[in-house]
């Protein structure tokens, strides 16, 4: 089943994709799109009875977890070598006058 792609379709897809195609590239794109649609038609011939649709390749369960700090933030160790501190942070010279 050969899918025929019109020149108008190629022009429209080119506009959507922001592509400027010359005539040779348009002809190649028509062939490529036709081949893709033929492949999809071939896949549609498969018997998928009893095959459960899936939204992801890997089995996905609850991917969320509680947002719990388990190792601390290390701020005490980080600030232990600071030359000066202010409000649990580094105190630095003013840079804007």
Secondary structure, DSSP 8 states (H G I E B T S, - for coil): ------HHHHHHHHHHTT----HHHHHHHHHHHHHHHHHHHHHHTS--TT----S-SS-----------SS---HHHHHTT-S-EETTEE-------
